[in-house]
């Protein structure tokens, strides 16, 4: 297993962006004293998003994602999303939607031996990254077969306070009627008869986001969409996200 840090010029963000990649490599066979791995193997891939105030190093530094990926022979791609909630901002050169849903997938597939099959391509995240995973997983449902949101910050469309808005939207009321709202994105996906991903939602019982995540779970179920739910006695914290990302990997596999 290799841990790779790369920097490349993003056409969506118009600047150099950092990305961490966990990549399966040839396994060492002690019996033959050689490295062995099937030729032309294409790896299943998890695109994994961080939360508010974090960056591309969060999952590596604060969870055991490298161990989990190595045990399951899965590639993991971890980009930086700044504090931008992973959508196309009104400010120029901040098109995180295209970056996550198109460019990052295309670029990493060209650079590494990653499977191009939808059923082998996963999107997940925590908190802000949970929102980004859910919303972009729906918008780009033809790309991602499995989508997981952990303690997802989808409360912003049910709270009109300035704190919830945090200056990301010109008009939060208008944004809530667009596909920036995951529920509206689901309606568009269903109306357009696009492929529907499978969903995994989880939240801690002590987390303030518990109610809104349960509400979204119930909404998906009402639409007849495949959704797996998990909860535990945690708050908004890394112990919960670390335990959950292992469950997510087992779920997609």
N, C-alpha and C positions, 0 to 999 in steps of 0.2 A: 504494500500500500504506500502510495506516495502522497505527500502534502505539497501542493504547488501554489505559489503566490504569483499571479501574473498581473501585469498592468498593460492595458491596451487603449487605443484611441476610439472612444465610442462615438458613432455617428448620431446616435439619438441624444446623447448628453453633451456632445461636442467638447470633450475633454478626456484626459487620461483617467481611467477608472480602475480601481483595484478589485481583484476577485481571488478568493481562495478556492482551490479545487482539491478534493480528496479523490484520488484515482487508484483503482486496483491495478496492481502490477504483477509481473510474473512471480509466482509463488516458488519458494525454495523447497526442494525435495531433498531431505537429509540423506535418504537412502542412495539416491543417484548422484548427490552432490551437484545438482543442476537446478536451474530455474525452469519451471514448466508452466505453461498456460496455453489454452487452445488458441490456435491461430485465427485471426480475423474475428475475434470475439468483440461484440458490441455490448457495452455495459448499460444496465439500467441506471437511470439518473434521477436524483432528487435535487431540485433547485430550491434552496433553503434561504429564507429571508429573515433578517434581524428585526428587532423592535426599535422604538423611538430612543434616541440618544446613543444608539449602537452603531456598529459598522461590520464589515466583512470578517472581522476577527472574533466576533462575539461567540458564535457557536463552537469554534475551535477552543477558545480560551475558557469557556464557562460550562461546557457540556462534554460528554464522552462520545460525541458524534463520530470521531475518527475510529474509535474502537467498534462502535455499532456498524459502521459502514464496512470496515475490514472484515468483520465476522460474516457479513452478508454479501460481500463482493459487489457492493453498489458504489457508484460514483456520486459525489455530492458537490454541487456548485453553490458557492456562497458569495453573492455580490454585496456591494455597499449601496444602500438606498437613501443615505443621509436621513433627513427627517421629513421626507417628501411623500410618504404614504403610497409610493409606487404607482402614481398615476401621472398623466400629462399635465404639468403645471401651466398656469397662465403666463408664467415667466419664460423667456426663451431658453432653449437648450436644457430643458428639464423634462424630457419626454420619457419618464420612467416606465410608462405603460408599454411603449414599443420596446424599450430596453429589456424589460423582463419577459414580455410575451413573445417577442420575435428575435431581436438582435442577439441577446445572450444565448438563447438556445441554438441559433444558427451558428454563432461564432464558436461555441464550445464543441459543437458537433463537427465542425471543420478541423478544430485543433486536436481533439481527443477521440478515441474510439468509443463513441457513445451511440447507443441505439437510437434510431430515428423513429421507432414505433411509438405510437401514442400510448399504448398500454405499458410501455417501459419508461414513460416520462412523467415525473411527479413534481408538484409544486406545494410547498408548505412554508409556514412562518409563524412567528409568535407576536402577539400584541399588534403593533402597527404592521408587522410582517404578516400577521394572520389576516388582517384586512386585505393587504396586498395580494396574498395568496388566494383568498376567496374571490376577490373581485376580478383579478387577472386570470385566475383559473376558469372563471365563468366566461369572461370576454374571449379568452383564447382556448375555449373548450375543445377545439379541434386539435390542439397541441398537447394538452395535459389530460391524461386519463384518470389521474387521482389527485385530489386537492385536500390539503389538511390545514385547518386553522386552529391554533392553540391560543386560548385567551384572547381571541380576536377583538381588535379595537373597532368594532362596527357600531359602537354607540354614537358616533358623531352625527348620524342622521336621525337620531332620536333625542338629541340634546341640542337646543338652539343657543346655548350659552356661548359667550366669547371663548371660554376655556376650551370648549369642545371644537369650535371652529378653528382655532389657532391660526387664523389668517390664511388658510390654504385655499379657501373658496371665495370667489367674488360675492356669491350669494348662496348661502347654505341651503335655503329653501329650494332654489332652482337646482342646485346640485343633487338634492335628495330625490328629484324627479328624473334625474338622468341615470345612465348606467354606472355612474360613480357609486350609486347605492346598489349593493349586491342584490337586493330583491328586484330592483328594476332590471339589472343585468340578467337575472334568472328569467324574468318575463321575456326579455328580448331573445335569449337563447332558445326558449321553448317556442316562441312565435316563429323564429327562423328555422326551427327544426334541426338545430345543430346537435352534434354529439354531446351527451351529458356526462360529465365526469362523476366519479364516485367521491363522496365527501366524508371526511373525518373531522369531527368537531370535539374539542375538549376544553374544559375550564375548571379552575379550582373553586371549591364551594365557598371559600373565603374571599374570592375575587369579586370586585365591584362589577366586572363584566359578565358575571354568571347569568344574570337575567336576560340580557340582550343576546347572549349566545344560545341560551335555551330557546328563545323566541325564534332565532334564525333556524335552529334545528327543527322546530315544529313547522316552520314555514316550508322548509325543504320536504319534510314528510308529507305535508298537505298537497304538495305538487307531485307526489309520487316519485321523488328523487331518492336514490340510494344514499343514506347517510348513517354513519356510525358515530355514536356518542360515547364519551367517557368523561368522568369527573372524579375528583379526589379531594381530600381534605387539605388543600393548599390555597395560598393566595396568589398574587401576581408575582411569581418568583421562579428562579432558575431550577430549583429542585424539581418543581412540577414539569417544566419544559424539558428538562433532561430525561425524566422518566417517560414523558409522552413521546418524544421523538423516536425512542426505541420502539414504542408501540406502533408508531406511524410506519416505520420501516417494516415491521412484521405484518402490518395491515396491507401495505401495497404489495408485499411479496407473497 
